[in-house]
């Protein structure tokens, strides 16, 4: 794989992580806080309206591409790049194993208000914590080119 394509994958990865981090904070602070007193069936499906186009498909594909590109990288930035990609692989696993299924189950839920609020509160707590791998991956990915200079 040519160096230019590998670097393009890296920068698209870092930019998408930045967008995901900012959008995740906005969703957690502004959007989901408005849902607390609404029935789940009235919540907008942000997964299909936004996230699928920003992270579900693009970030997942960029993560796989960056694992491959980092593995082929001969310079000293290889370890930084691999750590960034592996960090986001773990974040992607958490997203597909917990965040997406939990939100889908909440949105179609016939649970009590108390149970919905408790689950949404837990989801938000984990959502804030899941922003850490995004920032860590973004920082590691951006660090690679700096180290190589």
Helices and strands as residue ranges (DSSP letters): H 3-26, I 27-31, H 32-35, G 40-42, H 46-46, I 47-56, H 58-72, H 78-94, I 95-99, H 100-107, H 113-148
